[in-house]
Amino acid sequence: MKDPDAKAKYIEAFKRSDFEAMLNYYKKNYPREPYTLDMSPVVKVKMPVLMIHGLGDTALLAGALNQFVGLR
């Protein structure tokens, strides 16, 4: 985190968070043996989605959205 103002906000948010609760989330949702493939039926839903992010975003890269530009 390079921006000191953003860093301060993250620190404040973590102070209000419960670390044990965060760990419990991963404990509950992390796959355990025996590992099985989920064969539940998948229901495809078609609906418009508005997704907004900056071009400098390091997690959601602009190139990943090129195929969706202009789809309706």
Predicted model as a PDB file, atoms N, CA, C, CB and O in Angstrom, pLDDT in the B-factor column:
MODEL        1                                                                  
ATOM      1  N   MET A   1       0.853  -1.158   0.000  1.00 76.00           N  
ATOM      2  CA  MET A   1       0.000   0.000   0.000  1.00 76.00           C  
ATOM      3  C   MET A   1       0.903   1.225   0.000  1.00 76.00           C  
ATOM      4  CB  MET A   1      -0.973  -0.005   1.219  1.00 76.00           C  
ATOM      5  O   MET A   1       1.626   1.470   0.966  1.00 76.00           O  
ATOM      6  N   LYS A   2       0.861   1.984  -1.068  1.00 88.00           N  
ATOM      7  CA  LYS A   2       1.747   3.144  -1.184  1.00 88.00           C  
ATOM      8  C   LYS A   2       1.102   4.435  -0.699  1.00 88.00           C  
ATOM      9  CB  LYS A   2       2.184   3.311  -2.616  1.00 88.00           C  
ATOM     10  O   LYS A   2       1.784   5.321  -0.184  1.00 88.00           O  
ATOM     11  N   ASP A   3      -0.216   4.539  -0.865  1.00 92.00           N  
ATOM     12  CA  ASP A   3      -0.923   5.762  -0.474  1.00 92.00           C  
ATOM     13  C   ASP A   3      -1.172   5.754   1.042  1.00 92.00           C  
ATOM     14  CB  ASP A   3      -2.273   5.892  -1.251  1.00 92.00           C  
ATOM     15  O   ASP A   3      -1.904   4.901   1.542  1.00 92.00           O  
ATOM     16  N   PRO A   4      -0.567   6.699   1.774  1.00 92.00           N  
ATOM     17  CA  PRO A   4      -0.714   6.690   3.232  1.00 92.00           C  
ATOM     18  C   PRO A   4      -2.165   6.881   3.689  1.00 92.00           C  
ATOM     19  CB  PRO A   4       0.152   7.775   3.837  1.00 92.00           C  
ATOM     20  O   PRO A   4      -2.564   6.319   4.709  1.00 92.00           O  
ATOM     21  N   ASP A   5      -2.955   7.664   2.951  1.00 94.00           N  
ATOM     22  CA  ASP A   5      -4.358   7.855   3.336  1.00 94.00           C  
ATOM     23  C   ASP A   5      -5.147   6.561   3.174  1.00 94.00           C  
ATOM     24  CB  ASP A   5      -5.000   8.973   2.496  1.00 94.00           C  
ATOM     25  O   ASP A   5      -5.952   6.207   4.035  1.00 94.00           O  
ATOM     26  N   ALA A   6      -4.918   5.862   2.078  1.00 93.00           N  
ATOM     27  CA  ALA A   6      -5.600   4.584   1.854  1.00 93.00           C  
ATOM     28  C   ALA A   6      -5.147   3.556   2.884  1.00 93.00           C  
ATOM     29  CB  ALA A   6      -5.331   4.063   0.422  1.00 93.00           C  
ATOM     30  O   ALA A   6      -5.951   2.773   3.392  1.00 93.00           O  
ATOM     31  N   LYS A   7      -3.853   3.568   3.186  1.00 93.00           N  
ATOM     32  CA  LYS A   7      -3.326   2.622   4.179  1.00 93.00           C  
ATOM     33  C   LYS A   7      -3.999   2.838   5.529  1.00 93.00           C  
ATOM     34  CB  LYS A   7      -1.793   2.773   4.317  1.00 93.00           C  
ATOM     35  O   LYS A   7      -4.353   1.875   6.209  1.00 93.00           O  
ATOM     36  N   ALA A   8      -4.175   4.088   5.915  1.00 93.00           N  
ATOM     37  CA  ALA A   8      -4.827   4.403   7.190  1.00 93.00           C  
ATOM     38  C   ALA A   8      -6.264   3.887   7.204  1.00 93.00           C  
ATOM     39  CB  ALA A   8      -4.806   5.923   7.447  1.00 93.00           C  
ATOM     40  O   ALA A   8      -6.739   3.397   8.229  1.00 93.00           O  
ATOM     41  N   LYS A   9      -6.952   3.995   6.074  1.00 93.00           N  
ATOM     42  CA  LYS A   9      -8.334   3.511   6.001  1.00 93.00           C  
ATOM     43  C   LYS A   9      -8.384   1.983   6.120  1.00 93.00           C  
ATOM     44  CB  LYS A   9      -8.994   3.964   4.679  1.00 93.00           C  
ATOM     45  O   LYS A   9      -9.267   1.439   6.784  1.00 93.00           O  
ATOM     46  N   TYR A  10      -7.450   1.303   5.485  1.00 90.00           N  
ATOM     47  CA  TYR A  10      -7.396  -0.162   5.595  1.00 90.00           C  
ATOM     48  C   TYR A  10      -7.117  -0.581   7.038  1.00 90.00           C  
ATOM     49  CB  TYR A  10      -6.311  -0.741   4.651  1.00 90.00           C  
ATOM     50  O   TYR A  10      -7.745  -1.505   7.554  1.00 90.00           O  
ATOM     51  N   ILE A  11      -6.176   0.100   7.681  1.00 91.00           N  
ATOM     52  CA  ILE A  11      -5.839  -0.229   9.065  1.00 91.00           C  
ATOM     53  C   ILE A  11      -7.057  -0.036   9.962  1.00 91.00           C  
ATOM     54  CB  ILE A  11      -4.661   0.637   9.560  1.00 91.00           C  
ATOM     55  O   ILE A  11      -7.349  -0.875  10.815  1.00 91.00           O  
ATOM     56  N   GLU A  12      -7.763   1.074   9.766  1.00 92.00           N  
ATOM     57  CA  GLU A  12      -8.968   1.330  10.563  1.00 92.00           C  
ATOM     58  C   GLU A  12     -10.023   0.262  10.319  1.00 92.00           C  
ATOM     59  CB  GLU A  12      -9.541   2.713  10.239  1.00 92.00           C  
ATOM     60  O   GLU A  12     -10.674  -0.183  11.265  1.00 92.00           O  
ATOM     61  N   ALA A  13     -10.206  -0.159   9.073  1.00 90.00           N  
ATOM     62  CA  ALA A  13     -11.179  -1.203   8.757  1.00 90.00           C  
ATOM     63  C   ALA A  13     -10.788  -2.525   9.403  1.00 90.00           C  
ATOM     64  CB  ALA A  13     -11.306  -1.377   7.241  1.00 90.00           C  
ATOM     65  O   ALA A  13     -11.646  -3.234   9.928  1.00 90.00           O  
ATOM     66  N   PHE A  14      -9.509  -2.861   9.372  1.00 86.00           N  
ATOM     67  CA  PHE A  14      -9.056  -4.108  10.000  1.00 86.00           C  
ATOM     68  C   PHE A  14      -9.234  -4.065  11.517  1.00 86.00           C  
ATOM     69  CB  PHE A  14      -7.585  -4.375   9.654  1.00 86.00           C  
ATOM     70  O   PHE A  14      -9.503  -5.094  12.135  1.00 86.00           O  
ATOM     71  N   LYS A  15      -9.088  -2.894  12.117  1.00 89.00           N  
ATOM     72  CA  LYS A  15      -9.294  -2.770  13.560  1.00 89.00           C  
ATOM     73  C   LYS A  15     -10.750  -3.050  13.927  1.00 89.00           C  
ATOM     74  CB  LYS A  15      -8.888  -1.367  14.043  1.00 89.00           C  
ATOM     75  O   LYS A  15     -11.034  -3.552  15.015  1.00 89.00           O  
ATOM     76  N   ARG A  16     -11.682  -2.722  13.005  1.00 90.00           N  
ATOM     77  CA  ARG A  16     -13.100  -2.970  13.262  1.00 90.00           C  
ATOM     78  C   ARG A  16     -13.512  -4.383  12.871  1.00 90.00           C  
ATOM     79  CB  ARG A  16     -13.952  -1.962  12.509  1.00 90.00           C  
ATOM     80  O   ARG A  16     -14.644  -4.791  13.128  1.00 90.00           O  
ATOM     81  N   SER A  17     -12.612  -5.126  12.259  1.00 88.00           N  
ATOM     82  CA  SER A  17     -12.908  -6.482  11.800  1.00 88.00           C  
ATOM     83  C   SER A  17     -12.530  -7.503  12.860  1.00 88.00           C  
ATOM     84  CB  SER A  17     -12.170  -6.783  10.490  1.00 88.00           C  
ATOM     85  O   SER A  17     -11.686  -7.251  13.720  1.00 88.00           O  
ATOM     86  N   ASP A  18     -13.163  -8.641  12.781  1.00 90.00           N  
ATOM     87  CA  ASP A  18     -12.871  -9.737  13.697  1.00 90.00           C  
ATOM     88  C   ASP A  18     -12.023 -10.766  12.950  1.00 90.00           C  
ATOM     89  CB  ASP A  18     -14.189 -10.384  14.254  1.00 90.00           C  
ATOM     90  O   ASP A  18     -12.516 -11.478  12.076  1.00 90.00           O  
ATOM     91  N   PHE A  19     -10.747 -10.831  13.307  1.00 86.00           N  
ATOM     92  CA  PHE A  19      -9.820 -11.712  12.605  1.00 86.00           C  
ATOM     93  C   PHE A  19     -10.268 -13.169  12.690  1.00 86.00           C  
ATOM     94  CB  PHE A  19      -8.412 -11.563  13.178  1.00 86.00           C  
ATOM     95  O   PHE A  19     -10.165 -13.910  11.712  1.00 86.00           O  
ATOM     96  N   GLU A  20     -10.762 -13.578  13.852  1.00 91.00           N  
ATOM     97  CA  GLU A  20     -11.219 -14.957  14.024  1.00 91.00           C  
ATOM     98  C   GLU A  20     -12.405 -15.261  13.103  1.00 91.00           C  
ATOM     99  CB  GLU A  20     -11.608 -15.212  15.492  1.00 91.00           C  
ATOM    100  O   GLU A  20     -12.508 -16.360  12.560  1.00 91.00           O  
ATOM    101  N   ALA A  21     -13.292 -14.288  12.933  1.00 90.00           N  
ATOM    102  CA  ALA A  21     -14.432 -14.482  12.026  1.00 90.00           C  
ATOM    103  C   ALA A  21     -13.957 -14.655  10.586  1.00 90.00           C  
ATOM    104  CB  ALA A  21     -15.408 -13.292  12.120  1.00 90.00           C  
ATOM    105  O   ALA A  21     -14.494 -15.475   9.841  1.00 90.00           O  
ATOM    106  N   MET A  22     -12.945 -13.876  10.203  1.00 86.00           N  
ATOM    107  CA  MET A  22     -12.413 -14.017   8.842  1.00 86.00           C  
ATOM    108  C   MET A  22     -11.797 -15.401   8.639  1.00 86.00           C  
ATOM    109  CB  MET A  22     -11.363 -12.923   8.557  1.00 86.00           C  
ATOM    110  O   MET A  22     -11.993 -16.025   7.596  1.00 86.00           O  
ATOM    111  N   LEU A  23     -11.059 -15.876   9.631  1.00 90.00           N  
ATOM    112  CA  LEU A  23     -10.473 -17.216   9.533  1.00 90.00           C  
ATOM    113  C   LEU A  23     -11.552 -18.295   9.492  1.00 90.00           C  
ATOM    114  CB  LEU A  23      -9.526 -17.470  10.710  1.00 90.00           C  
ATOM    115  O   LEU A  23     -11.434 -19.266   8.745  1.00 90.00           O  
ATOM    116  N   ASN A  24     -12.596 -18.126  10.289  1.00 91.00           N  
ATOM    117  CA  ASN A  24     -13.680 -19.106  10.303  1.00 91.00           C  
ATOM    118  C   ASN A  24     -14.364 -19.207   8.946  1.00 91.00           C  
ATOM    119  CB  ASN A  24     -14.700 -18.745  11.371  1.00 91.00           C  
ATOM    120  O   ASN A  24     -14.802 -20.287   8.550  1.00 91.00           O  
ATOM    121  N   TYR A  25     -14.458 -18.084   8.232  1.00 89.00           N  
ATOM    122  CA  TYR A  25     -15.041 -18.103   6.886  1.00 89.00           C  
ATOM    123  C   TYR A  25     -14.238 -19.051   5.988  1.00 89.00           C  
ATOM    124  CB  TYR A  25     -15.074 -16.666   6.276  1.00 89.00           C  
ATOM    125  O   TYR A  25     -14.813 -19.888   5.292  1.00 89.00           O  
ATOM    126  N   TYR A  26     -12.912 -18.917   6.007  1.00 87.00           N  
ATOM    127  CA  TYR A  26     -12.072 -19.776   5.175  1.00 87.00           C  
ATOM    128  C   TYR A  26     -12.085 -21.222   5.662  1.00 87.00           C  
ATOM    129  CB  TYR A  26     -10.644 -19.251   5.153  1.00 87.00           C  
ATOM    130  O   TYR A  26     -12.070 -22.148   4.851  1.00 87.00           O  
ATOM    131  N   LYS A  27     -12.112 -21.419   6.967  1.00 87.00           N  
ATOM    132  CA  LYS A  27     -12.182 -22.782   7.493  1.00 87.00           C  
ATOM    133  C   LYS A  27     -13.453 -23.476   7.018  1.00 87.00           C  
ATOM    134  CB  LYS A  27     -12.125 -22.771   9.030  1.00 87.00           C  
ATOM    135  O   LYS A  27     -13.425 -24.658   6.676  1.00 87.00           O  
ATOM    136  N   LYS A  28     -14.554 -22.755   6.993  1.00 85.00           N  
ATOM    137  CA  LYS A  28     -15.837 -23.334   6.609  1.00 85.00           C  
ATOM    138  C   LYS A  28     -15.917 -23.578   5.101  1.00 85.00           C  
ATOM    139  CB  LYS A  28     -16.976 -22.421   7.049  1.00 85.00           C  
ATOM    140  O   LYS A  28     -16.550 -24.542   4.669  1.00 85.00           O  
ATOM    141  N   ASN A  29     -15.286 -22.720   4.294  1.00 82.00           N  
ATOM    142  CA  ASN A  29     -15.442 -22.783   2.845  1.00 82.00           C  
ATOM    143  C   ASN A  29     -14.277 -23.419   2.102  1.00 82.00           C  
ATOM    144  CB  ASN A  29     -15.652 -21.423   2.322  1.00 82.00           C  
ATOM    145  O   ASN A  29     -14.368 -23.645   0.896  1.00 82.00           O  
ATOM    146  N   TYR A  30     -13.181 -23.711   2.800  1.00 83.00           N  
ATOM    147  CA  TYR A  30     -12.033 -24.321   2.140  1.00 83.00           C  
ATOM    148  C   TYR A  30     -12.317 -25.805   1.927  1.00 83.00           C  
ATOM    149  CB  TYR A  30     -10.732 -24.118   2.975  1.00 83.00           C  
ATOM    150  O   TYR A  30     -12.745 -26.484   2.860  1.00 83.00           O  
ATOM    151  N   PRO A  31     -12.091 -26.319   0.728  1.00 79.00           N  
ATOM    152  CA  PRO A  31     -12.417 -27.728   0.470  1.00 79.00           C  
ATOM    153  C   PRO A  31     -11.564 -28.681   1.307  1.00 79.00           C  
ATOM    154  CB  PRO A  31     -12.234 -28.045  -1.011  1.00 79.00           C  
ATOM    155  O   PRO A  31     -10.381 -28.443   1.554  1.00 79.00           O  
ATOM    156  N   ARG A  32     -12.200 -29.753   1.728  1.00 80.00           N  
ATOM    157  CA  ARG A  32     -11.513 -30.780   2.513  1.00 80.00           C  
ATOM    158  C   ARG A  32     -11.669 -32.128   1.824  1.00 80.00           C  
ATOM    159  CB  ARG A  32     -12.066 -30.837   3.964  1.00 80.00           C  
ATOM    160  O   ARG A  32     -12.556 -32.319   0.992  1.00 80.00           O  
ATOM    161  N   GLU A  33     -10.799 -33.051   2.184  1.00 82.00           N  
ATOM    162  CA  GLU A  33     -10.906 -34.401   1.640  1.00 82.00           C  
ATOM    163  C   GLU A  33     -12.181 -35.061   2.176  1.00 82.00           C  
ATOM    164  CB  GLU A  33      -9.647 -35.249   2.004  1.00 82.00           C  
ATOM    165  O   GLU A  33     -12.556 -34.749   3.307  1.00 82.00           O  
ATOM    166  N   PRO A  34     -12.845 -35.908   1.486  1.00 82.00           N  
ATOM    167  CA  PRO A  34     -12.509 -36.332   0.126  1.00 82.00           C  
ATOM    168  C   PRO A  34     -12.940 -35.260  -0.872  1.00 82.00           C  
ATOM    169  CB  PRO A  34     -13.183 -37.690  -0.209  1.00 82.00           C  
ATOM    170  O   PRO A  34     -14.072 -34.778  -0.836  1.00 82.00           O  
ATOM    171  N   TYR A  35     -12.030 -34.899  -1.753  1.00 80.00           N  
ATOM    172  CA  TYR A  35     -12.319 -33.881  -2.749  1.00 80.00           C  
ATOM    173  C   TYR A  35     -13.243 -34.481  -3.802  1.00 80.00           C  
ATOM    174  CB  TYR A  35     -11.011 -33.337  -3.394  1.00 80.00           C  
ATOM    175  O   TYR A  35     -12.952 -35.534  -4.370  1.00 80.00           O  
ATOM    176  N   THR A  36     -14.345 -33.811  -4.053  1.00 82.00           N  
ATOM    177  CA  THR A  36     -15.292 -34.295  -5.057  1.00 82.00           C  
ATOM    178  C   THR A  36     -15.643 -33.161  -6.002  1.00 82.00           C  
ATOM    179  CB  THR A  36     -16.570 -34.867  -4.391  1.00 82.00           C  
ATOM    180  O   THR A  36     -15.622 -31.988  -5.629  1.00 82.00           O  
ATOM    181  N   LEU A  37     -15.958 -33.522  -7.198  1.00 81.00           N  
ATOM    182  CA  LEU A  37     -16.363 -32.547  -8.200  1.00 81.00           C  
ATOM    183  C   LEU A  37     -17.846 -32.254  -8.009  1.00 81.00           C  
ATOM    184  CB  LEU A  37     -16.071 -33.063  -9.644  1.00 81.00           C  
ATOM    185  O   LEU A  37     -18.660 -33.175  -7.942  1.00 81.00           O  
ATOM    186  N   ASP A  38     -18.196 -30.985  -7.923  1.00 79.00           N  
ATOM    187  CA  ASP A  38     -19.596 -30.597  -7.750  1.00 79.00           C  
ATOM    188  C   ASP A  38     -20.328 -30.813  -9.075  1.00 79.00           C  
ATOM    189  CB  ASP A  38     -19.717 -29.104  -7.277  1.00 79.00           C  
ATOM    190  O   ASP A  38     -20.059 -30.123 -10.059  1.00 79.00           O  
ATOM    191  N   MET A  39     -21.237 -31.756  -9.094  1.00 85.00           N  
ATOM    192  CA  MET A  39     -21.983 -32.081 -10.312  1.00 85.00           C  
ATOM    193  C   MET A  39     -23.412 -31.522 -10.263  1.00 85.00           C  
ATOM    194  CB  MET A  39     -22.023 -33.604 -10.516  1.00 85.00           C  
ATOM    195  O   MET A  39     -24.291 -31.988 -10.988  1.00 85.00           O  
ATOM    196  N   SER A  40     -23.632 -30.534  -9.416  1.00 86.00           N  
ATOM    197  CA  SER A  40     -24.951 -29.915  -9.333  1.00 86.00           C  
ATOM    198  C   SER A  40     -25.310 -29.293 -10.673  1.00 86.00           C  
ATOM    199  CB  SER A  40     -24.993 -28.853  -8.212  1.00 86.00           C  
ATOM    200  O   SER A  40     -24.433 -28.778 -11.367  1.00 86.00           O  
ATOM    201  N   PRO A  41     -26.595 -29.332 -11.051  1.00 89.00           N  
ATOM    202  CA  PRO A  41     -26.980 -28.714 -12.313  1.00 89.00           C  
ATOM    203  C   PRO A  41     -26.728 -27.203 -12.269  1.00 89.00           C  
ATOM    204  CB  PRO A  41     -28.464 -29.004 -12.625  1.00 89.00           C  
ATOM    205  O   PRO A  41     -26.942 -26.551 -11.247  1.00 89.00           O  
ATOM    206  N   VAL A  42     -26.275 -26.676 -13.382  1.00 86.00           N  
ATOM    207  CA  VAL A  42     -25.981 -25.248 -13.478  1.00 86.00           C  
ATOM    208  C   VAL A  42     -27.116 -24.576 -14.236  1.00 86.00           C  
ATOM    209  CB  VAL A  42     -24.608 -24.994 -14.183  1.00 86.00           C  
ATOM    210  O   VAL A  42     -27.480 -24.997 -15.334  1.00 86.00           O  
ATOM    211  N   VAL A  43     -27.659 -23.544 -13.650  1.00 87.00           N  
ATOM    212  CA  VAL A  43     -28.715 -22.780 -14.303  1.00 87.00           C  
ATOM    213  C   VAL A  43     -28.078 -21.518 -14.863  1.00 87.00           C  
ATOM    214  CB  VAL A  43     -29.890 -22.442 -13.311  1.00 87.00           C  
ATOM    215  O   VAL A  43     -27.514 -20.719 -14.114  1.00 87.00           O  
ATOM    216  N   LYS A  44     -28.164 -21.337 -16.171  1.00 87.00           N  
ATOM    217  CA  LYS A  44     -27.594 -20.146 -16.790  1.00 87.00           C  
ATOM    218  C   LYS A  44     -28.657 -19.053 -16.822  1.00 87.00           C  
ATOM    219  CB  LYS A  44     -27.068 -20.454 -18.226  1.00 87.00           C  
ATOM    220  O   LYS A  44     -29.775 -19.266 -17.290  1.00 87.00           O  
ATOM    221  N   VAL A  45     -28.294 -17.913 -16.328  1.00 86.00           N  
ATOM    222  CA  VAL A  45     -29.197 -16.771 -16.297  1.00 86.00           C  
ATOM    223  C   VAL A  45     -28.597 -15.685 -17.167  1.00 86.00           C  
ATOM    224  CB  VAL A  45     -29.435 -16.262 -14.838  1.00 86.00           C  
ATOM    225  O   VAL A  45     -27.433 -15.320 -17.003  1.00 86.00           O  
ATOM    226  N   LYS A  46     -29.391 -15.169 -18.093  1.00 88.00           N  
ATOM    227  CA  LYS A  46     -28.911 -14.085 -18.961  1.00 88.00           C  
ATOM    228  C   LYS A  46     -29.538 -12.789 -18.484  1.00 88.00           C  
ATOM    229  CB  LYS A  46     -29.257 -14.353 -20.470  1.00 88.00           C  
ATOM    230  O   LYS A  46     -30.759 -12.637 -18.460  1.00 88.00           O  
ATOM    231  N   MET A  47     -28.678 -11.861 -18.105  1.00 87.00           N  
ATOM    232  CA  MET A  47     -29.157 -10.555 -17.694  1.00 87.00           C  
ATOM    233  C   MET A  47     -28.028  -9.556 -17.877  1.00 87.00           C  
ATOM    234  CB  MET A  47     -29.660 -10.572 -16.223  1.00 87.00           C  
ATOM    235  O   MET A  47     -26.853  -9.914 -17.800  1.00 87.00           O  
ATOM    236  N   PRO A  48     -28.385  -8.316 -18.117  1.00 86.00           N  
ATOM    237  CA  PRO A  48     -27.335  -7.304 -18.273  1.00 86.00           C  
ATOM    238  C   PRO A  48     -26.629  -7.037 -16.952  1.00 86.00           C  
ATOM    239  CB  PRO A  48     -27.925  -6.000 -18.824  1.00 86.00           C  
ATOM    240  O   PRO A  48     -27.234  -7.091 -15.881  1.00 86.00           O  
ATOM    241  N   VAL A  49     -25.336  -6.748 -17.053  1.00 80.00           N  
ATOM    242  CA  VAL A  49     -24.533  -6.446 -15.875  1.00 80.00           C  
ATOM    243  C   VAL A  49     -23.712  -5.200 -16.167  1.00 80.00           C  
ATOM    244  CB  VAL A  49     -23.613  -7.648 -15.485  1.00 80.00           C  
ATOM    245  O   VAL A  49     -23.073  -5.105 -17.215  1.00 80.00           O  
ATOM    246  N   LEU A  50     -23.728  -4.266 -15.264  1.00 80.00           N  
ATOM    247  CA  LEU A  50     -22.908  -3.062 -15.402  1.00 80.00           C  
ATOM    248  C   LEU A  50     -21.698  -3.233 -14.499  1.00 80.00           C  
ATOM    249  CB  LEU A  50     -23.716  -1.757 -15.037  1.00 80.00           C  
ATOM    250  O   LEU A  50     -21.827  -3.366 -13.282  1.00 80.00           O  
ATOM    251  N   MET A  51     -20.517  -3.228 -15.114  1.00 76.00           N  
ATOM    252  CA  MET A  51     -19.289  -3.407 -14.349  1.00 76.00           C  
ATOM    253  C   MET A  51     -18.400  -2.199 -14.599  1.00 76.00           C  
ATOM    254  CB  MET A  51     -18.558  -4.738 -14.738  1.00 76.00           C  
ATOM    255  O   MET A  51     -18.077  -1.879 -15.742  1.00 76.00           O  
ATOM    256  N   ILE A  52     -18.015  -1.544 -13.539  1.00 77.00           N  
ATOM    257  CA  ILE A  52     -17.210  -0.327 -13.656  1.00 77.00           C  
ATOM    258  C   ILE A  52     -15.925  -0.515 -12.865  1.00 77.00           C  
ATOM    259  CB  ILE A  52     -17.995   0.923 -13.151  1.00 77.00           C  
ATOM    260  O   ILE A  52     -15.952  -0.910 -11.700  1.00 77.00           O  
ATOM    261  N   HIS A  53     -14.798  -0.226 -13.511  1.00 75.00           N  
ATOM    262  CA  HIS A  53     -13.516  -0.206 -12.810  1.00 75.00           C  
ATOM    263  C   HIS A  53     -12.558   0.653 -13.606  1.00 75.00           C  
ATOM    264  CB  HIS A  53     -12.946  -1.645 -12.612  1.00 75.00           C  
ATOM    265  O   HIS A  53     -12.773   0.910 -14.790  1.00 75.00           O  
ATOM    266  N   GLY A  54     -11.507   1.090 -12.952  1.00 75.00           N  
ATOM    267  CA  GLY A  54     -10.537   1.957 -13.598  1.00 75.00           C  
ATOM    268  C   GLY A  54      -9.552   1.187 -14.455  1.00 75.00           C  
ATOM    269  O   GLY A  54      -9.303   0.004 -14.223  1.00 75.00           O  
ATOM    270  N   LEU A  55      -8.994   1.864 -15.448  1.00 74.00           N  
ATOM    271  CA  LEU A  55      -8.030   1.214 -16.342  1.00 74.00           C  
ATOM    272  C   LEU A  55      -6.741   0.848 -15.620  1.00 74.00           C  
ATOM    273  CB  LEU A  55      -7.715   2.118 -17.522  1.00 74.00           C  
ATOM    274  O   LEU A  55      -5.987   0.002 -16.100  1.00 74.00           O  
ATOM    275  N   GLY A  56      -6.478   1.468 -14.483  1.00 79.00           N  
ATOM    276  CA  GLY A  56      -5.282   1.153 -13.706  1.00 79.00           C  
ATOM    277  C   GLY A  56      -5.510   0.047 -12.687  1.00 79.00           C  
ATOM    278  O   GLY A  56      -4.612  -0.267 -11.907  1.00 79.00           O  
ATOM    279  N   ASP A  57      -6.692  -0.545 -12.682  1.00 80.00           N  
ATOM    280  CA  ASP A  57      -7.012  -1.609 -11.722  1.00 80.00           C  
ATOM    281  C   ASP A  57      -6.086  -2.792 -11.960  1.00 80.00           C  
ATOM    282  CB  ASP A  57      -8.503  -2.047 -11.843  1.00 80.00           C  
ATOM    283  O   ASP A  57      -5.915  -3.227 -13.098  1.00 80.00           O  
ATOM    284  N   THR A  58      -5.485  -3.316 -10.893  1.00 82.00           N  
ATOM    285  CA  THR A  58      -4.544  -4.429 -11.038  1.00 82.00           C  
ATOM    286  C   THR A  58      -5.225  -5.786 -10.913  1.00 82.00           C  
ATOM    287  CB  THR A  58      -3.445  -4.317 -10.002  1.00 82.00           C  
ATOM    288  O   THR A  58      -4.609  -6.807 -11.221  1.00 82.00           O  
ATOM    289  N   ALA A  59      -6.487  -5.826 -10.468  1.00 81.00           N  
ATOM    290  CA  ALA A  59      -7.201  -7.093 -10.326  1.00 81.00           C  
ATOM    291  C   ALA A  59      -8.144  -7.340 -11.494  1.00 81.00           C  
ATOM    292  CB  ALA A  59      -7.980  -7.116  -9.021  1.00 81.00           C  
ATOM    293  O   ALA A  59      -8.265  -8.473 -11.962  1.00 81.00           O  
ATOM    294  N   LEU A  60      -8.809  -6.299 -11.970  1.00 78.00           N  
ATOM    295  CA  LEU A  60      -9.736  -6.415 -13.092  1.00 78.00           C  
ATOM    296  C   LEU A  60      -9.115  -5.699 -14.286  1.00 78.00           C  
ATOM    297  CB  LEU A  60     -11.148  -5.819 -12.740  1.00 78.00           C  
ATOM    298  O   LEU A  60      -9.265  -4.487 -14.439  1.00 78.00           O  
ATOM    299  N   LEU A  61      -8.428  -6.446 -15.117  1.00 76.00           N  
ATOM    300  CA  LEU A  61      -7.709  -5.840 -16.231  1.00 76.00           C  
ATOM    301  C   LEU A  61      -8.659  -5.514 -17.382  1.00 76.00           C  
ATOM    302  CB  LEU A  61      -6.590  -6.771 -16.713  1.00 76.00           C  
ATOM    303  O   LEU A  61      -9.582  -6.277 -17.667  1.00 76.00           O  
ATOM    304  N   ALA A  62      -8.430  -4.387 -18.036  1.00 70.00           N  
ATOM    305  CA  ALA A  62      -9.297  -3.930 -19.117  1.00 70.00           C  
ATOM    306  C   ALA A  62      -9.347  -4.922 -20.269  1.00 70.00           C  
ATOM    307  CB  ALA A  62      -8.831  -2.583 -19.622  1.00 70.00           C  
ATOM    308  O   ALA A  62     -10.392  -5.068 -20.902  1.00 70.00           O  
ATOM    309  N   GLY A  63      -8.251  -5.602 -20.556  1.00 71.00           N  
ATOM    310  CA  GLY A  63      -8.206  -6.546 -21.666  1.00 71.00           C  
ATOM    311  C   GLY A  63      -9.173  -7.711 -21.514  1.00 71.00           C  
ATOM    312  O   GLY A  63      -9.589  -8.302 -22.511  1.00 71.00           O  
ATOM    313  N   ALA A  64      -9.526  -8.040 -20.309  1.00 69.00           N  
ATOM    314  CA  ALA A  64     -10.447  -9.153 -20.071  1.00 69.00           C  
ATOM    315  C   ALA A  64     -11.874  -8.806 -20.479  1.00 69.00           C  
ATOM    316  CB  ALA A  64     -10.414  -9.555 -18.604  1.00 69.00           C  
ATOM    317  O   ALA A  64     -12.704  -9.700 -20.647  1.00 69.00           O  
ATOM    318  N   LEU A  65     -12.164  -7.536 -20.637  1.00 65.00           N  
ATOM    319  CA  LEU A  65     -13.526  -7.127 -20.957  1.00 65.00           C  
ATOM    320  C   LEU A  65     -13.731  -6.842 -22.441  1.00 65.00           C  
ATOM    321  CB  LEU A  65     -13.889  -5.909 -20.159  1.00 65.00           C  
ATOM    322  O   LEU A  65     -14.854  -6.553 -22.853  1.00 65.00           O  
ATOM    323  N   ASN A  66     -12.704  -6.912 -23.238  1.00 63.00           N  
ATOM    324  CA  ASN A  66     -12.821  -6.549 -24.653  1.00 63.00           C  
ATOM    325  C   ASN A  66     -13.910  -7.315 -25.386  1.00 63.00           C  
ATOM    326  CB  ASN A  66     -11.512  -6.777 -25.343  1.00 63.00           C  
ATOM    327  O   ASN A  66     -14.608  -6.730 -26.214  1.00 63.00           O  
ATOM    328  N   GLN A  67     -14.078  -8.584 -25.115  1.00 61.00           N  
ATOM    329  CA  GLN A  67     -15.069  -9.357 -25.830  1.00 61.00           C  
ATOM    330  C   GLN A  67     -16.500  -8.987 -25.449  1.00 61.00           C  
ATOM    331  CB  GLN A  67     -14.841 -10.813 -25.583  1.00 61.00           C  
ATOM    332  O   GLN A  67     -17.442  -9.354 -26.152  1.00 61.00           O  
ATOM    333  N   PHE A  68     -16.671  -8.261 -24.340  1.00 56.00           N  
ATOM    334  CA  PHE A  68     -18.007  -7.928 -23.876  1.00 56.00           C  
ATOM    335  C   PHE A  68     -18.432  -6.511 -24.215  1.00 56.00           C  
ATOM    336  CB  PHE A  68     -18.086  -8.126 -22.408  1.00 56.00           C  
ATOM    337  O   PHE A  68     -19.593  -6.155 -24.010  1.00 56.00           O  
ATOM    338  N   VAL A  69     -17.535  -5.704 -24.723  1.00 54.00           N  
ATOM    339  CA  VAL A  69     -17.862  -4.313 -25.017  1.00 54.00           C  
ATOM    340  C   VAL A  69     -18.937  -4.281 -26.105  1.00 54.00           C  
ATOM    341  CB  VAL A  69     -16.591  -3.518 -25.461  1.00 54.00           C  
ATOM    342  O   VAL A  69     -18.773  -4.877 -27.169  1.00 54.00           O  
ATOM    343  N   GLY A  70     -20.005  -3.599 -25.833  1.00 52.00           N  
ATOM    344  CA  GLY A  70     -21.067  -3.421 -26.818  1.00 52.00           C  
ATOM    345  C   GLY A  70     -22.079  -4.556 -26.877  1.00 52.00           C  
ATOM    346  O   GLY A  70     -23.012  -4.488 -27.677  1.00 52.00           O  
ATOM    347  N   LEU A  71     -21.933  -5.595 -26.064  1.00 49.00           N  
ATOM    348  CA  LEU A  71     -22.933  -6.673 -26.057  1.00 49.00           C  
ATOM    349  C   LEU A  71     -24.199  -6.208 -25.360  1.00 49.00           C  
ATOM    350  CB  LEU A  71     -22.377  -7.937 -25.362  1.00 49.00           C  
ATOM    351  O   LEU A  71     -24.146  -5.517 -24.343  1.00 49.00           O  
ATOM    352  N   ARG A  72     -25.317  -6.588 -25.909  1.00 47.00           N  
ATOM    353  CA  ARG A  72     -26.595  -6.236 -25.275  1.00 47.00           C  
ATOM    354  C   ARG A  72     -27.539  -7.382 -25.367  1.00 47.00           C  
ATOM    355  CB  ARG A  72     -27.215  -4.999 -25.912  1.00 47.00           C  
ATOM    356  O   ARG A  72     -28.671  -7.289 -24.893  1.00 47.00           O  
TER     357      ARG A  72                                                      
ENDMDL                                                                          
END                                                                             
